[in-house]
Amino acid sequence: MFQQIDSLNSQHSYIEKQLDSLEAASQPRKDELDRLGELKKIISIEEKEIDKLIQGSKKLKEKALELQNNIENGGGE
């Protein structure tokens, strides 16, 4: 009976140590968090640039459609 208790206590201690190790390993390091912050900034800048390009593309498509309509209508109204 006492051997079982000792064995269970040993297992409990071992599992607690494993848990501590796993918890420490699961926490992101400061350099990883810093890199994530940098990447978020880069992504934000790139998304803004993409939005500008999309808006520019829309304007070009509208201008092309307007020119096409003018050509089809013989340049006049």
N, C-alpha and C positions, 0 to 999 in steps of 0.2 A: 504494500500500500504506500509506504513512504517512498519507495523507488518510483512509483508512478507519479507521485506529487513532485518529486525532484525532477523527473523527466519532463513533466508538464511545465514546471517553472523554467527549466532550461529552454524548452521550445518557446515559451512566452518571451523570454529575454531575447532569444535569437530573432523572433518575429518582430519585436519592437525595434531592434537594430536595423533589420531590413526595412521596416517602415520609415525610419529616420533617413536611411540612405535613399530610399525611393522618393521621399518628399523633397530632399535636397536636390536630387537629380531632376525633379520635375519643375523646379523653379528656374525661370529664365535668368541668364546672367546679365549683368549691366551692359556689357558690350553687345549682347544680342538685342536687348531692348533699345539701345542707342541706334543700332543698325536698322531696326524696324522703324524707328522714328525717321531716320534718313530716307528710307524707302517710301514711307508714307508721303513725305514732302515731295520726293521725285515723282511719285505717281500723281499727286495733286497737280503739279506743274504740267506734266504730260497730258493729263485729262483736260486742263484748260487749253492747252495747245490744240488738242484734238477738237475741242468745241469750236475754237477759232477757225480751224480748217473746215469743219462741217458747215459753219455759217458762210464762209467764203465760197464753198462749193455750192451752197444753195443760191447765193447771189449770182454765181457764174451760170448755173443752170437756168435761172430766171432770165438772165441777159441773153443766153443762147436761145431760149424759147421766144423771147421778144424779137430777136433778129430773125429767127425762122419764120415767125408770123409776118414780119415786115416783108420778107422775101416772097412768101406765098401770096401776100396781098399786093405784090407789085411795088412795094415801097411806099405806098400811099394808104390813106384810110378810106 
